[in-house]
Amino acid sequence: MTPASEDELAEVIGGAQGPFAVRGGGTRGVSCDGIALSTVGLSGITLYEPGALTLVVRAGTPLAEVERLLAAEGQRLAFEPCDMRRLLGTCGASTIGGVVATNASGPRRIQVGACRDHLLGVRFVDGMGQVVKNGGRVMKNVTGYDLVKLMAGAHGTLGVLTEVSLKVLPRPEAVATLVLDEPDAARAATAMAAALGSPFDVTGAAWVAGRVLIRLEGFAASVDDRAARLGAALGADRAEVDWDAVRDAHVFADRPGDVWRVSVRPSALAATVGALQAGGAVEVAADWGGGLIWVLCAADRDLRRDLAQGHATRVRGAALPDVPRFQPEAAQIAAISAGLRQRFDPRGILNQGVMG
């Protein structure tokens, strides 16, 4: 089903007799049982005010269309939404609703925050077919449920997004990347921490293929000065780096095995890598100063058994018995999640089982 309007979507969900598998562009590898319900018919820019750094767009609008519109005005989605197609082997076109529903964010998160931090407002249809609106076109405090934050990362389990309002930011004049050869995880973590703790306004810190990557953005003269001073302090050289490839974990694309995404404290990078290596052969890459670890491992491995801390999501790989895609929630959090689903989808018809 591909509803062409919010009212049609509300009618479809309100009269449903069974579950729906909600999807946007189908690029992020999340699937479940149910009637396919696509948002791509809900497309188009509702409002764009470059001077106010505000964008309102329907959920089924292709992300590429949004990025072209912003680029024409020298602006961007600063949270750097990731594109998982190459890693997952999927096709299609990512939608802005899919970006919000999965809270898709990139290396700049360490400076500007994630997608949810740039989300101003949402409209969605809940599991009873009711149209719900929360937030607006400016940042403000709210009472009761903060549905803007709840919908970001809910993977369509609380409602089907129909429209989102986003804060956008100017594109930088220049970008520079410092590169330091460092195969050791502990020393790489130390270098990234030093860069992020410096006064040089770092917008990306990653460790990929034995190299520490540090990104600086801004006005050209400022970037040149900061790159020279930070490079001297770290012993790093300036080089061209494809940050889209870093963001999208291309280092593990087109290679056999499962890919996991592990979130830990950046200071735990070395210990976490050591624990994973002790449990079996793995390859790792780190982003967000080490707070996000991408792991390539054998297809039959439950990575969570080797983690003393952190949060692990299987991004690529077939389902294993009793090993859910998402990290199982603690009892208290699971109770809250169940309560939210009961409130917004009491019939349990939206993306059943996607988040456990």
Contacts in CASP RR format, 6 or more apart in sequence:
PFRMAT RR
TARGET T0000
AUTHOR 0000-0000-0000
METHOD contacts of the structure
MODEL  1
MTPASEDELAEVIGGAQGPFAVRGGGTRGVSCDGIALSTVGLSGITLYEP
GALTLVVRAGTPLAEVERLLAAEGQRLAFEPCDMRRLLGTCGASTIGGVV
ATNASGPRRIQVGACRDHLLGVRFVDGMGQVVKNGGRVMKNVTGYDLVKL
MAGAHGTLGVLTEVSLKVLPRPEAVATLVLDEPDAARAATAMAAALGSPF
DVTGAAWVAGRVLIRLEGFAASVDDRAARLGAALGADRAEVDWDAVRDAH
VFADRPGDVWRVSVRPSALAATVGALQAGGAVEVAADWGGGLIWVLCAAD
RDLRRDLAQGHATRVRGAALPDVPRFQPEAAQIAAISAGLRQRFDPRGIL
NQGVMG
1 12 0 8 1.000
1 20 0 8 1.000
1 35 0 8 1.000
1 36 0 8 1.000
1 37 0 8 1.000
1 38 0 8 1.000
2 38 0 8 1.000
2 40 0 8 1.000
2 41 0 8 1.000
3 9 0 8 1.000
3 12 0 8 1.000
3 37 0 8 1.000
3 39 0 8 1.000
3 41 0 8 1.000
3 42 0 8 1.000
4 41 0 8 1.000
4 42 0 8 1.000
5 42 0 8 1.000
6 42 0 8 1.000
6 123 0 8 1.000
6 125 0 8 1.000
6 131 0 8 1.000
6 162 0 8 1.000
6 163 0 8 1.000
7 131 0 8 1.000
9 39 0 8 1.000
9 42 0 8 1.000
9 125 0 8 1.000
9 160 0 8 1.000
9 162 0 8 1.000
10 125 0 8 1.000
10 129 0 8 1.000
10 130 0 8 1.000
10 131 0 8 1.000
11 129 0 8 1.000
12 37 0 8 1.000
13 20 0 8 1.000
13 37 0 8 1.000
13 125 0 8 1.000
13 126 0 8 1.000
13 127 0 8 1.000
13 128 0 8 1.000
13 129 0 8 1.000
13 160 0 8 1.000
13 349 0 8 1.000
13 350 0 8 1.000
14 127 0 8 1.000
14 128 0 8 1.000
14 129 0 8 1.000
15 129 0 8 1.000
16 35 0 8 1.000
16 347 0 8 1.000
16 349 0 8 1.000
18 34 0 8 1.000
18 35 0 8 1.000
18 349 0 8 1.000
19 32 0 8 1.000
19 33 0 8 1.000
19 34 0 8 1.000
19 35 0 8 1.000
19 348 0 8 1.000
19 349 0 8 1.000
19 350 0 8 1.000
19 352 0 8 1.000
20 34 0 8 1.000
20 35 0 8 1.000
20 36 0 8 1.000
20 37 0 8 1.000
20 160 0 8 1.000
20 349 0 8 1.000
20 350 0 8 1.000
20 351 0 8 1.000
21 31 0 8 1.000
21 32 0 8 1.000
21 33 0 8 1.000
21 34 0 8 1.000
21 35 0 8 1.000
21 36 0 8 1.000
21 37 0 8 1.000
21 351 0 8 1.000
22 37 0 8 1.000
22 39 0 8 1.000
22 156 0 8 1.000
22 159 0 8 1.000
22 160 0 8 1.000
22 350 0 8 1.000
22 351 0 8 1.000
23 30 0 8 1.000
23 36 0 8 1.000
23 37 0 8 1.000
23 38 0 8 1.000
23 39 0 8 1.000
24 38 0 8 1.000
24 39 0 8 1.000
24 40 0 8 1.000
24 59 0 8 1.000
24 60 0 8 1.000
24 95 0 8 1.000
24 97 0 8 1.000
24 98 0 8 1.000
25 38 0 8 1.000
25 40 0 8 1.000
25 60 0 8 1.000
25 92 0 8 1.000
25 93 0 8 1.000
25 94 0 8 1.000
25 95 0 8 1.000
25 98 0 8 1.000
26 90 0 8 1.000
26 92 0 8 1.000
26 94 0 8 1.000
27 83 0 8 1.000
27 84 0 8 1.000
27 85 0 8 1.000
27 88 0 8 1.000
27 90 0 8 1.000
27 91 0 8 1.000
27 92 0 8 1.000
27 93 0 8 1.000
27 94 0 8 1.000
28 84 0 8 1.000
28 88 0 8 1.000
28 90 0 8 1.000
28 94 0 8 1.000
28 98 0 8 1.000
28 102 0 8 1.000
28 104 0 8 1.000
29 84 0 8 1.000
29 88 0 8 1.000
29 90 0 8 1.000
30 102 0 8 1.000
30 155 0 8 1.000
30 325 0 8 1.000
30 351 0 8 1.000
30 354 0 8 1.000
32 351 0 8 1.000
32 352 0 8 1.000
32 353 0 8 1.000
32 354 0 8 1.000
33 352 0 8 1.000
34 352 0 8 1.000
37 160 0 8 1.000
39 59 0 8 1.000
39 60 0 8 1.000
39 95 0 8 1.000
39 97 0 8 1.000
39 98 0 8 1.000
39 160 0 8 1.000
39 161 0 8 1.000
39 162 0 8 1.000
40 60 0 8 1.000
40 95 0 8 1.000
41 60 0 8 1.000
42 58 0 8 1.000
42 59 0 8 1.000
42 60 0 8 1.000
42 61 0 8 1.000
42 162 0 8 1.000
42 163 0 8 1.000
43 58 0 8 1.000
43 60 0 8 1.000
43 61 0 8 1.000
43 62 0 8 1.000
44 57 0 8 1.000
44 58 0 8 1.000
44 60 0 8 1.000
44 61 0 8 1.000
44 65 0 8 1.000
45 55 0 8 1.000
45 56 0 8 1.000
45 57 0 8 1.000
45 58 0 8 1.000
45 61 0 8 1.000
45 65 0 8 1.000
45 66 0 8 1.000
45 69 0 8 1.000
46 56 0 8 1.000
46 57 0 8 1.000
46 58 0 8 1.000
46 163 0 8 1.000
47 54 0 8 1.000
47 55 0 8 1.000
47 56 0 8 1.000
47 137 0 8 1.000
48 54 0 8 1.000
48 55 0 8 1.000
48 56 0 8 1.000
48 69 0 8 1.000
49 55 0 8 1.000
50 73 0 8 1.000
50 75 0 8 1.000
50 168 0 8 1.000
52 137 0 8 1.000
53 75 0 8 1.000
53 167 0 8 1.000
53 168 0 8 1.000
53 169 0 8 1.000
54 120 0 8 1.000
54 137 0 8 1.000
54 138 0 8 1.000
54 165 0 8 1.000
54 166 0 8 1.000
54 167 0 8 1.000
54 168 0 8 1.000
55 66 0 8 1.000
55 69 0 8 1.000
55 70 0 8 1.000
55 165 0 8 1.000
55 166 0 8 1.000
55 167 0 8 1.000
55 168 0 8 1.000
56 137 0 8 1.000
56 163 0 8 1.000
56 164 0 8 1.000
56 165 0 8 1.000
56 166 0 8 1.000
57 66 0 8 1.000
57 96 0 8 1.000
57 163 0 8 1.000
57 164 0 8 1.000
57 166 0 8 1.000
58 96 0 8 1.000
58 162 0 8 1.000
58 163 0 8 1.000
59 95 0 8 1.000
59 96 0 8 1.000
59 97 0 8 1.000
59 98 0 8 1.000
59 100 0 8 1.000
59 160 0 8 1.000
59 161 0 8 1.000
59 162 0 8 1.000
59 163 0 8 1.000
59 164 0 8 1.000
60 95 0 8 1.000
60 96 0 8 1.000
60 97 0 8 1.000
61 95 0 8 1.000
61 96 0 8 1.000
61 97 0 8 1.000
62 93 0 8 1.000
62 94 0 8 1.000
62 95 0 8 1.000
62 96 0 8 1.000
63 81 0 8 1.000
63 83 0 8 1.000
63 93 0 8 1.000
63 94 0 8 1.000
63 95 0 8 1.000
63 96 0 8 1.000
63 99 0 8 1.000
64 93 0 8 1.000
64 94 0 8 1.000
66 77 0 8 1.000
66 96 0 8 1.000
67 76 0 8 1.000
67 77 0 8 1.000
70 76 0 8 1.000
70 77 0 8 1.000
70 168 0 8 1.000
71 171 0 8 1.000
74 170 0 8 1.000
74 171 0 8 1.000
75 168 0 8 1.000
75 169 0 8 1.000
75 170 0 8 1.000
75 171 0 8 1.000
76 168 0 8 1.000
76 169 0 8 1.000
76 170 0 8 1.000
76 171 0 8 1.000
77 118 0 8 1.000
77 166 0 8 1.000
77 168 0 8 1.000
78 108 0 8 1.000
78 112 0 8 1.000
78 118 0 8 1.000
78 168 0 8 1.000
78 169 0 8 1.000
79 105 0 8 1.000
79 106 0 8 1.000
79 108 0 8 1.000
79 109 0 8 1.000
79 112 0 8 1.000
79 113 0 8 1.000
79 114 0 8 1.000
79 115 0 8 1.000
79 117 0 8 1.000
79 118 0 8 1.000
80 105 0 8 1.000
80 106 0 8 1.000
80 107 0 8 1.000
80 108 0 8 1.000
80 109 0 8 1.000
80 247 0 8 1.000
81 94 0 8 1.000
81 99 0 8 1.000
81 104 0 8 1.000
81 105 0 8 1.000
81 106 0 8 1.000
81 115 0 8 1.000
82 104 0 8 1.000
82 105 0 8 1.000
82 106 0 8 1.000
82 247 0 8 1.000
82 248 0 8 1.000
83 94 0 8 1.000
83 244 0 8 1.000
83 247 0 8 1.000
83 248 0 8 1.000
84 90 0 8 1.000
84 248 0 8 1.000
84 315 0 8 1.000
85 91 0 8 1.000
85 92 0 8 1.000
85 94 0 8 1.000
86 248 0 8 1.000
86 250 0 8 1.000
86 253 0 8 1.000
86 254 0 8 1.000
87 248 0 8 1.000
87 249 0 8 1.000
87 250 0 8 1.000
87 252 0 8 1.000
87 253 0 8 1.000
87 259 0 8 1.000
87 315 0 8 1.000
87 316 0 8 1.000
88 315 0 8 1.000
88 316 0 8 1.000
89 253 0 8 1.000
94 104 0 8 1.000
96 164 0 8 1.000
96 166 0 8 1.000
97 161 0 8 1.000
97 164 0 8 1.000
98 104 0 8 1.000
98 161 0 8 1.000
99 115 0 8 1.000
100 115 0 8 1.000
100 119 0 8 1.000
100 122 0 8 1.000
100 151 0 8 1.000
100 152 0 8 1.000
100 153 0 8 1.000
100 161 0 8 1.000
100 164 0 8 1.000
101 151 0 8 1.000
101 152 0 8 1.000
101 153 0 8 1.000
101 154 0 8 1.000
101 155 0 8 1.000
101 156 0 8 1.000
101 161 0 8 1.000
102 153 0 8 1.000
102 155 0 8 1.000
103 114 0 8 1.000
103 115 0 8 1.000
103 116 0 8 1.000
103 152 0 8 1.000
103 153 0 8 1.000
104 115 0 8 1.000
105 113 0 8 1.000
105 114 0 8 1.000
105 115 0 8 1.000
106 247 0 8 1.000
106 287 0 8 1.000
106 288 0 8 1.000
107 203 0 8 1.000
107 204 0 8 1.000
107 205 0 8 1.000
107 206 0 8 1.000
107 215 0 8 1.000
107 243 0 8 1.000
107 246 0 8 1.000
107 247 0 8 1.000
107 287 0 8 1.000
107 288 0 8 1.000
108 203 0 8 1.000
108 204 0 8 1.000
109 288 0 8 1.000
110 196 0 8 1.000
110 202 0 8 1.000
110 203 0 8 1.000
110 204 0 8 1.000
110 205 0 8 1.000
110 288 0 8 1.000
110 289 0 8 1.000
111 201 0 8 1.000
111 202 0 8 1.000
111 203 0 8 1.000
111 204 0 8 1.000
112 118 0 8 1.000
112 169 0 8 1.000
112 203 0 8 1.000
114 152 0 8 1.000
115 152 0 8 1.000
116 148 0 8 1.000
116 149 0 8 1.000
116 152 0 8 1.000
116 153 0 8 1.000
118 166 0 8 1.000
118 167 0 8 1.000
118 168 0 8 1.000
119 148 0 8 1.000
119 149 0 8 1.000
119 151 0 8 1.000
119 152 0 8 1.000
119 164 0 8 1.000
119 165 0 8 1.000
119 166 0 8 1.000
119 167 0 8 1.000
120 135 0 8 1.000
120 136 0 8 1.000
120 137 0 8 1.000
120 138 0 8 1.000
120 139 0 8 1.000
120 148 0 8 1.000
120 165 0 8 1.000
120 166 0 8 1.000
120 167 0 8 1.000
121 133 0 8 1.000
121 134 0 8 1.000
121 135 0 8 1.000
121 136 0 8 1.000
121 137 0 8 1.000
121 148 0 8 1.000
121 164 0 8 1.000
121 165 0 8 1.000
122 133 0 8 1.000
122 134 0 8 1.000
122 135 0 8 1.000
122 147 0 8 1.000
122 148 0 8 1.000
122 151 0 8 1.000
122 161 0 8 1.000
122 163 0 8 1.000
122 164 0 8 1.000
122 165 0 8 1.000
123 131 0 8 1.000
123 132 0 8 1.000
123 133 0 8 1.000
123 161 0 8 1.000
123 162 0 8 1.000
123 163 0 8 1.000
123 164 0 8 1.000
124 131 0 8 1.000
124 132 0 8 1.000
124 147 0 8 1.000
124 151 0 8 1.000
124 158 0 8 1.000
124 159 0 8 1.000
124 160 0 8 1.000
124 161 0 8 1.000
124 162 0 8 1.000
125 131 0 8 1.000
125 132 0 8 1.000
125 159 0 8 1.000
125 160 0 8 1.000
125 162 0 8 1.000
126 132 0 8 1.000
126 158 0 8 1.000
126 159 0 8 1.000
126 344 0 8 1.000
126 345 0 8 1.000
127 159 0 8 1.000
127 344 0 8 1.000
127 345 0 8 1.000
127 346 0 8 1.000
127 347 0 8 1.000
127 348 0 8 1.000
127 349 0 8 1.000
127 350 0 8 1.000
128 345 0 8 1.000
128 346 0 8 1.000
128 347 0 8 1.000
131 162 0 8 1.000
132 147 0 8 1.000
132 159 0 8 1.000
132 344 0 8 1.000
134 142 0 8 1.000
134 145 0 8 1.000
134 146 0 8 1.000
134 147 0 8 1.000
134 148 0 8 1.000
135 142 0 8 1.000
135 147 0 8 1.000
135 148 0 8 1.000
135 165 0 8 1.000
136 165 0 8 1.000
137 165 0 8 1.000
139 167 0 8 1.000
142 148 0 8 1.000
150 158 0 8 1.000
150 340 0 8 1.000
151 158 0 8 1.000
151 159 0 8 1.000
151 161 0 8 1.000
154 355 0 8 1.000
155 351 0 8 1.000
155 354 0 8 1.000
155 355 0 8 1.000
156 350 0 8 1.000
156 351 0 8 1.000
156 354 0 8 1.000
157 341 0 8 1.000
157 345 0 8 1.000
157 350 0 8 1.000
157 351 0 8 1.000
157 353 0 8 1.000
157 354 0 8 1.000
157 355 0 8 1.000
158 340 0 8 1.000
158 341 0 8 1.000
158 344 0 8 1.000
158 345 0 8 1.000
158 350 0 8 1.000
159 344 0 8 1.000
159 345 0 8 1.000
159 350 0 8 1.000
160 350 0 8 1.000
172 217 0 8 1.000
172 218 0 8 1.000
172 219 0 8 1.000
172 223 0 8 1.000
173 218 0 8 1.000
173 219 0 8 1.000
173 220 0 8 1.000
173 223 0 8 1.000
174 217 0 8 1.000
174 218 0 8 1.000
174 219 0 8 1.000
174 220 0 8 1.000
174 223 0 8 1.000
174 224 0 8 1.000
175 215 0 8 1.000
175 216 0 8 1.000
175 217 0 8 1.000
175 218 0 8 1.000
175 223 0 8 1.000
175 243 0 8 1.000
176 215 0 8 1.000
176 216 0 8 1.000
176 217 0 8 1.000
176 223 0 8 1.000
176 224 0 8 1.000
176 226 0 8 1.000
176 227 0 8 1.000
176 238 0 8 1.000
177 213 0 8 1.000
177 214 0 8 1.000
177 215 0 8 1.000
177 216 0 8 1.000
177 238 0 8 1.000
177 239 0 8 1.000
177 240 0 8 1.000
177 241 0 8 1.000
177 243 0 8 1.000
178 195 0 8 1.000
178 213 0 8 1.000
178 214 0 8 1.000
178 216 0 8 1.000
178 227 0 8 1.000
178 230 0 8 1.000
178 231 0 8 1.000
178 234 0 8 1.000
178 236 0 8 1.000
178 237 0 8 1.000
178 238 0 8 1.000
178 239 0 8 1.000
179 211 0 8 1.000
179 212 0 8 1.000
179 213 0 8 1.000
179 214 0 8 1.000
179 236 0 8 1.000
179 237 0 8 1.000
179 238 0 8 1.000
179 239 0 8 1.000
179 241 0 8 1.000
180 191 0 8 1.000
180 211 0 8 1.000
180 212 0 8 1.000
180 214 0 8 1.000
180 234 0 8 1.000
180 235 0 8 1.000
180 236 0 8 1.000
180 237 0 8 1.000
181 210 0 8 1.000
181 211 0 8 1.000
181 212 0 8 1.000
182 188 0 8 1.000
182 191 0 8 1.000
182 207 0 8 1.000
182 210 0 8 1.000
182 211 0 8 1.000
182 212 0 8 1.000
183 210 0 8 1.000
185 207 0 8 1.000
185 269 0 8 1.000
185 270 0 8 1.000
185 273 0 8 1.000
185 274 0 8 1.000
185 284 0 8 1.000
185 286 0 8 1.000
186 269 0 8 1.000
186 270 0 8 1.000
188 207 0 8 1.000
188 210 0 8 1.000
188 212 0 8 1.000
188 269 0 8 1.000
188 286 0 8 1.000
189 207 0 8 1.000
189 266 0 8 1.000
189 267 0 8 1.000
189 269 0 8 1.000
189 270 0 8 1.000
189 286 0 8 1.000
189 289 0 8 1.000
189 290 0 8 1.000
191 212 0 8 1.000
191 214 0 8 1.000
191 234 0 8 1.000
191 236 0 8 1.000
192 205 0 8 1.000
192 206 0 8 1.000
192 207 0 8 1.000
192 212 0 8 1.000
192 214 0 8 1.000
192 266 0 8 1.000
192 286 0 8 1.000
192 289 0 8 1.000
192 290 0 8 1.000
193 266 0 8 1.000
193 267 0 8 1.000
193 289 0 8 1.000
194 233 0 8 1.000
194 234 0 8 1.000
195 202 0 8 1.000
195 205 0 8 1.000
195 214 0 8 1.000
195 230 0 8 1.000
195 234 0 8 1.000
196 202 0 8 1.000
196 205 0 8 1.000
196 289 0 8 1.000
198 230 0 8 1.000
198 233 0 8 1.000
200 216 0 8 1.000
200 226 0 8 1.000
200 229 0 8 1.000
200 230 0 8 1.000
201 216 0 8 1.000
201 217 0 8 1.000
201 218 0 8 1.000
201 226 0 8 1.000
202 214 0 8 1.000
202 215 0 8 1.000
202 216 0 8 1.000
202 230 0 8 1.000
203 215 0 8 1.000
203 216 0 8 1.000
203 217 0 8 1.000
204 213 0 8 1.000
204 214 0 8 1.000
204 215 0 8 1.000
204 243 0 8 1.000
204 288 0 8 1.000
204 289 0 8 1.000
205 212 0 8 1.000
205 213 0 8 1.000
205 214 0 8 1.000
205 215 0 8 1.000
205 287 0 8 1.000
205 288 0 8 1.000
205 289 0 8 1.000
205 290 0 8 1.000
206 212 0 8 1.000
206 213 0 8 1.000
206 246 0 8 1.000
206 285 0 8 1.000
206 286 0 8 1.000
206 287 0 8 1.000
206 288 0 8 1.000
206 289 0 8 1.000
206 290 0 8 1.000
207 213 0 8 1.000
207 269 0 8 1.000
207 285 0 8 1.000
207 286 0 8 1.000
207 289 0 8 1.000
207 290 0 8 1.000
208 246 0 8 1.000
208 251 0 8 1.000
208 285 0 8 1.000
208 286 0 8 1.000
209 251 0 8 1.000
209 285 0 8 1.000
212 234 0 8 1.000
212 236 0 8 1.000
213 241 0 8 1.000
213 243 0 8 1.000
213 246 0 8 1.000
214 230 0 8 1.000
214 234 0 8 1.000
214 236 0 8 1.000
215 241 0 8 1.000
215 243 0 8 1.000
216 223 0 8 1.000
216 226 0 8 1.000
216 227 0 8 1.000
216 230 0 8 1.000
217 223 0 8 1.000
227 238 0 8 1.000
230 236 0 8 1.000
231 237 0 8 1.000
231 238 0 8 1.000
242 250 0 8 1.000
244 250 0 8 1.000
245 251 0 8 1.000
246 285 0 8 1.000
246 287 0 8 1.000
247 287 0 8 1.000
249 259 0 8 1.000
249 285 0 8 1.000
249 294 0 8 1.000
249 315 0 8 1.000
251 283 0 8 1.000
251 285 0 8 1.000
251 294 0 8 1.000
252 259 0 8 1.000
252 283 0 8 1.000
252 285 0 8 1.000
252 294 0 8 1.000
252 296 0 8 1.000
255 296 0 8 1.000
256 299 0 8 1.000
257 296 0 8 1.000
257 297 0 8 1.000
257 298 0 8 1.000
257 299 0 8 1.000
257 316 0 8 1.000
257 317 0 8 1.000
258 296 0 8 1.000
258 297 0 8 1.000
258 298 0 8 1.000
258 299 0 8 1.000
258 301 0 8 1.000
258 314 0 8 1.000
258 316 0 8 1.000
258 317 0 8 1.000
259 294 0 8 1.000
259 295 0 8 1.000
259 296 0 8 1.000
259 314 0 8 1.000
259 315 0 8 1.000
259 316 0 8 1.000
259 317 0 8 1.000
260 294 0 8 1.000
260 295 0 8 1.000
260 297 0 8 1.000
260 303 0 8 1.000
260 312 0 8 1.000
260 313 0 8 1.000
260 314 0 8 1.000
260 315 0 8 1.000
261 292 0 8 1.000
261 293 0 8 1.000
261 294 0 8 1.000
261 295 0 8 1.000
261 312 0 8 1.000
261 313 0 8 1.000
261 315 0 8 1.000
262 272 0 8 1.000
262 276 0 8 1.000
262 292 0 8 1.000
262 293 0 8 1.000
262 294 0 8 1.000
262 295 0 8 1.000
262 303 0 8 1.000
262 307 0 8 1.000
262 310 0 8 1.000
262 311 0 8 1.000
262 312 0 8 1.000
262 313 0 8 1.000
263 291 0 8 1.000
263 292 0 8 1.000
263 293 0 8 1.000
263 310 0 8 1.000
263 311 0 8 1.000
263 312 0 8 1.000
264 272 0 8 1.000
264 290 0 8 1.000
264 291 0 8 1.000
264 293 0 8 1.000
264 309 0 8 1.000
264 310 0 8 1.000
264 311 0 8 1.000
265 291 0 8 1.000
265 309 0 8 1.000
266 288 0 8 1.000
266 289 0 8 1.000
266 290 0 8 1.000
266 291 0 8 1.000
268 291 0 8 1.000
268 309 0 8 1.000
268 310 0 8 1.000
269 286 0 8 1.000
269 289 0 8 1.000
269 290 0 8 1.000
269 291 0 8 1.000
269 293 0 8 1.000
271 308 0 8 1.000
272 293 0 8 1.000
272 307 0 8 1.000
272 309 0 8 1.000
272 310 0 8 1.000
273 284 0 8 1.000
273 293 0 8 1.000
275 306 0 8 1.000
275 307 0 8 1.000
275 308 0 8 1.000
276 282 0 8 1.000
276 284 0 8 1.000
276 293 0 8 1.000
276 295 0 8 1.000
276 297 0 8 1.000
276 303 0 8 1.000
276 306 0 8 1.000
276 307 0 8 1.000
278 306 0 8 1.000
279 306 0 8 1.000
280 297 0 8 1.000
280 298 0 8 1.000
280 301 0 8 1.000
280 306 0 8 1.000
281 297 0 8 1.000
281 298 0 8 1.000
282 295 0 8 1.000
282 296 0 8 1.000
282 297 0 8 1.000
283 295 0 8 1.000
283 296 0 8 1.000
283 297 0 8 1.000
284 293 0 8 1.000
284 294 0 8 1.000
284 295 0 8 1.000
284 296 0 8 1.000
285 293 0 8 1.000
285 294 0 8 1.000
286 292 0 8 1.000
286 293 0 8 1.000
286 294 0 8 1.000
287 293 0 8 1.000
287 294 0 8 1.000
295 303 0 8 1.000
297 303 0 8 1.000
299 317 0 8 1.000
299 318 0 8 1.000
300 320 0 8 1.000
302 320 0 8 1.000
302 323 0 8 1.000
303 312 0 8 1.000
303 314 0 8 1.000
304 312 0 8 1.000
304 323 0 8 1.000
304 327 0 8 1.000
310 327 0 8 1.000
311 327 0 8 1.000
312 327 0 8 1.000
313 325 0 8 1.000
313 326 0 8 1.000
313 327 0 8 1.000
314 323 0 8 1.000
314 325 0 8 1.000
319 325 0 8 1.000
324 356 0 8 1.000
325 354 0 8 1.000
325 356 0 8 1.000
326 355 0 8 1.000
326 356 0 8 1.000
328 334 0 8 1.000
328 356 0 8 1.000
329 337 0 8 1.000
337 355 0 8 1.000
341 348 0 8 1.000
END
